[in-house]
Amino acid sequence: MLADPAQAKLLQRKEPSQYAFVLALQCQTRDLPLPVAEYRFDKTRRWRFDFAWPKKKIALEVEGGCLIRGRHNRGSGYLKDLEKYNAAAAQGLASAAGHAATTGDARDAGLAGKNTG
């Protein structure tokens, strides 16, 4: 059970994803700080990353629907994602993306070995 207030905050979304639970447990077992969920990084656009460690300027996007022609792999959605990732990079935010089916381990998101604390 997640008793830490930071863990509870991570999971306060209307419908926390299964990945939010997995990520919280992975961070806990690796002594990593919990990310901020639904991190809004741009003041003029409504762009958000699924998870972020703002102090370290690292963000994680979990792409869903890739296997069913979802928003992230159709032309217009893909181009909008690229625009978002490039804007984040221009603001100094490093981002990683993974698919919900393959991001069961922090290594899949490029976070392995990074000190995100």
C-alpha positions in Angstrom: 0.0 0.0 0.0 1.2 3.5 -0.8 1.3 5.5 2.4 3.6 8.4 1.4 1.8 11.7 0.7 3.9 12.2 -2.5 2.7 8.8 -3.7 -0.9 9.7 -3.0 -0.5 13.0 -4.9 0.9 11.1 -7.9 -2.2 8.9 -7.9 -4.8 11.7 -7.4 -5.7 11.9 -11.0 -9.4 11.3 -11.8 -8.5 7.8 -13.1 -4.9 7.0 -12.3 -3.4 4.8 -14.9 -2.1 1.4 -14.1 1.3 2.8 -15.2 1.1 5.5 -12.5 0.9 2.7 -9.9 3.8 0.8 -11.5 5.9 3.9 -11.8 5.2 4.9 -8.1 6.3 1.4 -7.0 9.4 1.4 -9.2 10.5 4.8 -7.8 9.9 3.6 -4.3 11.9 0.4 -4.7 14.8 2.3 -6.4 14.8 5.2 -3.8 13.9 7.6 -6.6 11.7 10.6 -6.0 8.2 10.4 -7.3 7.4 12.3 -10.5 4.8 15.0 -10.9 1.8 13.6 -12.8 0.3 15.6 -15.7 3.1 18.1 -15.6 2.3 21.3 -17.5 5.5 22.7 -18.8 4.4 25.6 -21.1 2.4 28.6 -19.9 0.9 29.5 -23.2 0.0 26.1 -24.6 -1.9 23.4 -22.7 0.9 20.8 -23.2 1.5 18.3 -20.5 3.7 15.4 -19.9 2.3 12.3 -18.2 5.1 12.4 -15.6 8.0 14.7 -14.9 10.8 15.5 -12.5 10.8 19.3 -12.9 13.8 20.0 -10.7 15.9 17.8 -12.9 14.1 18.9 -16.1 13.2 15.3 -17.1 9.8 14.3 -18.5 8.2 11.0 -19.4 5.4 10.5 -21.9 3.5 7.2 -22.0 2.1 6.8 -25.5 -1.1 4.8 -25.7 -3.1 3.6 -28.6 -0.2 2.9 -30.8 -1.3 -0.6 -31.7 -4.9 0.5 -32.6 -4.1 3.6 -34.7 -4.6 5.9 -31.8 -3.9 9.6 -31.7 -0.1 9.3 -31.2 0.6 7.3 -34.4 -1.7 9.1 -36.9 -0.2 11.8 -39.0 -1.7 14.9 -37.3 -1.3 13.6 -33.8 2.3 12.5 -34.4 3.2 15.9 -35.8 1.6 17.6 -32.7 3.6 15.3 -30.4 6.8 16.3 -32.3 6.0 20.0 -31.8 5.4 19.4 -28.1 8.7 17.5 -27.7 10.7 20.1 -29.6 9.1 22.9 -27.6 10.0 21.1 -24.3 13.6 20.6 -25.6 13.9 24.3 -26.4 12.9 25.1 -22.8 15.6 22.7 -21.5 13.4 19.8 -20.6 14.7 16.4 -21.6 11.9 14.0 -22.5 11.5 10.3 -23.1 8.6 8.5 -24.5 7.5 4.9 -24.3 4.5 2.8 -25.1 2.2 1.8 -22.2 2.7 -1.9 -23.2 6.5 -1.7 -22.9 7.2 0.8 -20.2 6.9 -1.6 -17.3 10.6 -0.9 -16.5 12.2 2.5 -16.1 15.0 1.3 -18.5 12.4 1.4 -21.3 11.9 5.1 -20.8 15.6 5.9 -20.8 15.6 6.7 -17.1 17.8 3.8 -16.0 21.0 5.1 -14.4 19.8 8.7 -14.2 19.8 10.3 -10.8 16.4 12.0 -10.9 16.5 13.1 -7.3 
